Amino acid sequence: MKLLRVGPIGSERPAALDGQGQLRDLSGLIPDIMGPQFSTLSAELNAVDLTTLPILEPALRIGPCVANVGKLICIGLNYADHAAEAGMALPTEPIVFLKATSAICGPNDPLQIPRGSEKTDWEVELGVVIGQRAKYVSEEEALDAVFGYCVVNDISERAFQLERSGQWTKGKSHDSFAPIGPWLVTKDEVPAPQDLALELSVNGKTLQHGRTNTMVFGVAQLVSYLSHMMTLQPGDIISTGTPPGVGMGQKPPLYLTAGDVVMASVQGLGCQRQVCCPAE
């Protein structure tokens, strides 16, 4: 099932796409799409005929596909060819950093270029949405903890991230630096998360194209590994790394400026579109 949240910022309502691609209002069934609902949500929605639910206006703004995300956990250098273009060694264990949840926004919301930024960059990624508490789980058990998947664009300000000392988080957490969605696709519709195509274009030119089968650490490995470092809670999101083609890897490097249009997609999970603008 493809779940999403639509409406003005802060007033989104839960919705689903029916078989004809129409938006159906779920607000009469559930309060929102968020972690506390995940334990029973699939069963509840599978018991409902979506065609009996009210149709929503298709032009409504699409918000983040998960509300009240507790942790947004990111994995760095998780594609060998991306590590090479960044000039960094291939990790022997997952590189883990956190992105401020205040960076989360809708998939088509404006992408704000921070004040003083000269190196705002893009990273299309597969997002893994946790559906149940996971602590010390094995790789064999790991996918049982997953509720579904979504597109994440891990926007990064490279100078803030790499040239101003400290940890990567400072270059990853500006407002609008974590568009998620458009859809939260339940895992039953994504039977092979390690065989999905990812693509990103800037101003109509494709710059990133890769597949999740080239990850250094796959989804099950990451969920298991992270569950040994912290308790994963329903509604947490893992952003699993990006394939090559980011701005700092272009020759010469290419970064985003106001007016640029970014489109990011993951096979079966939908497409995002951001127009860059100066920070508010």
C-alpha positions as CSV (number, residue, x, y, z in Angstrom):
1,M,0.0,0.0,0.0
2,K,1.1,3.5,-0.7
3,L,0.5,5.9,2.2
4,L,1.0,9.6,2.3
5,R,0.1,12.7,4.2
6,V,-1.4,15.7,2.5
7,G,-2.4,19.3,3.4
8,P,-0.8,22.5,4.7
9,I,2.3,22.3,6.8
10,G,1.4,21.2,10.3
11,S,-2.1,20.2,9.3
12,E,-1.5,17.2,7.1
13,R,-4.1,14.4,7.0
14,P,-3.4,10.7,6.3
15,A,-4.2,9.3,2.9
16,A,-3.6,6.4,0.6
17,L,-3.4,5.9,-3.2
18,D,-6.0,3.5,-4.5
19,G,-5.5,1.2,-7.5
20,Q,-6.4,4.0,-9.9
21,G,-4.0,6.5,-8.3
22,Q,-6.6,8.5,-6.6
23,L,-6.0,10.0,-3.2
24,R,-8.3,8.5,-0.5
25,D,-8.8,10.1,2.9
26,L,-7.8,8.0,5.8
27,S,-8.5,10.6,8.5
28,G,-11.7,8.8,9.5
29,L,-9.8,5.7,10.3
30,I,-6.5,6.8,11.8
31,P,-5.2,10.0,13.3
32,D,-2.0,10.1,11.3
33,I,0.7,8.0,9.7
34,M,3.3,7.6,12.5
35,G,5.1,5.1,14.6
36,P,2.5,4.3,17.3
37,Q,0.0,3.2,14.5
38,F,2.5,0.9,12.8
39,S,1.9,-2.2,14.9
40,T,-1.7,-2.5,13.6
41,L,-1.9,-0.2,10.6
42,S,-1.3,-2.7,7.9
43,A,-4.0,-5.1,9.2
44,E,-6.5,-2.3,9.7
45,L,-6.0,-0.8,6.2
46,N,-6.0,-4.2,4.4
47,A,-9.4,-4.8,5.9
48,V,-10.7,-1.6,4.2
49,D,-12.0,-1.1,0.7
50,L,-10.2,2.1,-0.3
51,T,-12.7,2.8,-3.0
52,T,-15.3,3.4,-0.2
53,L,-13.3,6.2,1.3
54,P,-13.6,9.9,0.3
55,I,-11.6,11.1,-2.6
56,L,-9.2,14.0,-1.9
57,E,-8.2,16.8,-4.2
58,P,-5.1,15.6,-6.2
59,A,-3.5,19.1,-6.1
60,L,-3.1,19.1,-2.3
61,R,0.4,19.6,-1.0
62,I,2.2,16.4,0.0
63,G,3.8,16.4,3.4
64,P,6.5,14.1,4.9
65,C,5.2,10.6,4.6
66,V,5.8,9.9,8.3
67,A,4.8,12.2,11.1
68,N,6.7,12.7,14.3
69,V,9.9,10.9,13.2
70,G,11.9,10.1,16.3
71,K,15.3,9.5,14.7
72,L,16.6,10.2,11.2
73,I,19.7,8.0,11.0
74,C,21.9,8.3,8.0
75,I,24.6,6.1,6.5
76,G,27.6,7.6,4.8
77,L,29.7,6.2,2.0
78,N,27.5,3.1,1.6
79,Y,28.1,2.8,-2.2
80,A,31.7,1.9,-3.2
81,D,31.6,4.1,-6.3
82,H,30.3,7.1,-4.3
83,A,33.2,6.7,-1.7
84,A,35.6,6.7,-4.6
85,E,34.2,9.9,-6.1
86,A,34.4,11.5,-2.6
87,G,38.0,10.4,-2.3
88,M,37.3,8.5,0.9
89,A,38.2,5.0,1.9
90,L,35.6,2.3,1.8
91,P,34.2,1.8,5.3
92,T,34.7,-1.5,7.1
93,E,31.7,-0.7,9.3
94,P,28.7,1.5,8.6
95,I,29.4,5.2,8.9
96,V,26.5,6.5,11.0
97,F,25.4,10.1,11.6
98,L,22.1,11.7,12.7
99,K,20.3,14.4,10.7
100,A,18.1,16.8,12.7
101,T,14.4,15.9,12.4
102,S,13.7,19.7,11.9
103,A,15.2,19.2,8.5
104,I,12.4,16.9,7.5
105,C,9.9,18.4,4.9
106,G,7.6,17.3,2.2
107,P,8.9,15.8,-1.0
108,N,8.0,18.8,-3.2
109,D,8.6,21.6,-0.6
110,P,11.1,24.4,-1.5
111,L,14.8,23.5,-0.9
112,Q,16.3,26.3,1.1
113,I,19.9,27.2,0.3
114,P,21.4,28.2,3.7
115,R,22.8,31.7,4.2
116,G,26.5,31.8,3.2
117,S,26.2,28.4,1.4
118,E,28.3,27.8,-1.7
119,K,28.3,24.0,-1.7
120,T,24.7,22.8,-1.3
121,D,24.6,19.2,-2.7
122,W,22.1,16.4,-3.3
123,E,22.0,12.7,-2.4
124,V,19.1,10.5,-3.5
125,E,18.7,7.6,-1.0
126,L,16.5,4.7,-0.1
127,G,14.7,5.4,3.2
128,V,13.8,2.5,5.5
129,V,11.0,3.1,7.9
130,I,11.0,1.1,11.1
131,G,7.7,-0.5,12.1
132,Q,8.5,-2.2,15.4
133,R,10.9,-1.9,18.3
134,A,14.3,-3.4,17.4
135,K,17.1,-4.1,19.8
136,Y,19.9,-6.6,19.2
137,V,18.2,-8.1,16.2
138,S,20.0,-10.5,13.9
139,E,20.3,-9.9,10.1
140,E,17.8,-12.7,9.6
141,E,15.3,-11.0,11.9
142,A,16.0,-7.5,10.7
143,L,13.5,-7.1,7.9
144,D,10.7,-8.1,10.3
145,A,11.3,-4.7,12.0
146,V,10.7,-2.8,8.8
147,F,7.3,-1.2,8.0
148,G,8.1,0.2,4.6
149,Y,10.3,2.3,2.4
150,C,10.4,5.8,1.0
151,V,12.5,8.2,-1.0
152,V,14.9,10.5,1.0
153,N,17.0,13.3,-0.5
154,D,19.9,13.8,2.0
155,I,20.7,17.4,1.1
156,S,24.1,18.4,2.3
157,E,26.1,21.7,2.6
158,R,29.6,20.3,1.9
159,A,31.6,23.2,3.3
160,F,29.6,23.1,6.5
161,Q,30.0,19.3,6.6
162,L,33.6,18.9,5.7
163,E,35.5,22.1,6.0
164,R,34.3,23.6,9.3
165,S,35.5,20.8,11.7
166,G,33.4,18.7,13.9
167,Q,30.8,16.2,12.8
168,W,28.9,15.9,9.6
169,T,25.5,16.8,11.2
170,K,26.1,20.5,10.9
171,G,26.2,20.2,7.1
172,K,23.2,17.9,6.9
173,S,20.5,19.5,9.1
174,H,19.4,22.9,7.7
175,D,15.7,23.3,7.3
176,S,14.4,21.5,4.2
177,F,17.5,19.2,4.0
178,A,15.5,16.0,4.4
179,P,12.6,15.7,2.0
180,I,10.9,12.4,2.5
181,G,8.2,10.7,0.4
182,P,6.0,11.2,-1.5
183,W,4.8,7.8,-0.4
184,L,5.5,5.4,2.5
185,V,5.3,2.1,0.6
186,T,4.6,-0.9,2.8
187,K,7.2,-3.6,2.6
188,D,4.9,-6.2,1.0
189,E,5.1,-4.0,-2.1
190,V,8.9,-3.9,-2.0
191,P,9.9,-7.6,-1.9
192,A,13.5,-6.9,-3.1
193,P,14.8,-3.7,-1.4
194,Q,18.3,-4.6,-2.6
195,D,17.4,-4.4,-6.3
196,L,15.9,-0.9,-6.7
197,A,17.0,1.8,-9.2
198,L,17.7,5.3,-7.8
199,E,17.9,8.4,-10.0
200,L,18.3,12.2,-9.5
201,S,18.4,15.0,-12.0
202,V,19.2,18.7,-11.7
203,N,17.5,21.0,-14.2
204,G,16.5,18.0,-16.3
205,K,20.0,16.5,-16.5
206,T,20.4,13.1,-14.9
207,L,23.4,13.1,-12.6
208,Q,22.8,10.2,-10.3
209,H,21.8,6.7,-11.4
210,G,22.4,3.6,-9.4
211,R,21.0,0.5,-7.8
212,T,20.6,-0.6,-4.3
213,N,22.3,-3.9,-5.1
214,T,25.7,-2.0,-5.0
215,M,25.3,-1.0,-1.4
216,V,28.3,-1.9,0.8
217,F,25.9,-2.7,3.7
218,G,22.4,-3.8,2.8
219,V,19.1,-3.0,4.5
220,A,19.1,-6.1,6.8
221,Q,22.7,-5.5,7.7
222,L,22.1,-1.9,8.6
223,V,18.9,-2.5,10.7
224,S,20.8,-5.3,12.6
225,Y,23.9,-3.2,13.1
226,L,22.1,-0.1,14.3
227,S,19.9,-2.1,16.6
228,H,23.1,-3.1,18.5
229,M,24.1,0.6,18.8
230,M,20.7,2.1,19.7
231,T,17.1,0.9,20.1
232,L,15.2,1.5,16.9
233,Q,11.6,2.7,17.5
234,P,8.5,2.6,15.2
235,G,8.6,5.7,13.0
236,D,12.4,6.0,12.9
237,I,13.9,6.3,9.4
238,I,17.2,5.0,8.2
239,S,18.6,6.8,5.1
240,T,20.8,4.2,3.6
241,G,23.4,6.1,1.5
242,T,23.7,7.4,-2.0
243,P,25.1,6.2,-5.3
244,P,27.7,8.3,-7.3
245,G,26.9,11.5,-9.1
246,V,26.6,14.0,-6.3
247,G,27.6,17.6,-6.9
248,M,31.0,17.4,-5.3
249,G,31.9,14.5,-7.5
250,Q,31.3,16.3,-10.7
251,K,34.2,17.6,-12.8
252,P,34.3,20.5,-12.0
253,P,32.1,20.3,-8.8
254,L,28.5,21.5,-9.3
255,Y,26.4,22.8,-6.5
256,L,22.8,24.0,-6.2
257,T,21.7,27.7,-6.5
258,A,18.4,29.5,-6.3
259,G,16.1,28.5,-9.1
260,D,17.6,25.0,-9.7
261,V,15.1,22.1,-9.9
262,V,16.0,18.8,-8.3
263,M,14.1,15.6,-9.0
264,A,14.8,12.4,-7.1
265,S,13.2,9.0,-7.4
266,V,13.6,5.4,-6.2
267,Q,12.0,2.6,-8.2
268,G,8.4,2.0,-7.0
269,L,8.6,4.6,-4.3
270,G,7.7,7.8,-6.3
271,C,9.4,11.0,-7.3
272,Q,10.3,14.2,-5.5
273,R,10.6,17.6,-7.0
274,Q,12.3,20.6,-5.2
275,V,12.9,24.1,-6.4
276,C,15.8,25.8,-4.8
277,C,15.4,29.1,-3.1
278,P,17.3,31.3,-0.6
279,A,16.8,30.4,3.1
280,E,14.0,32.3,4.8
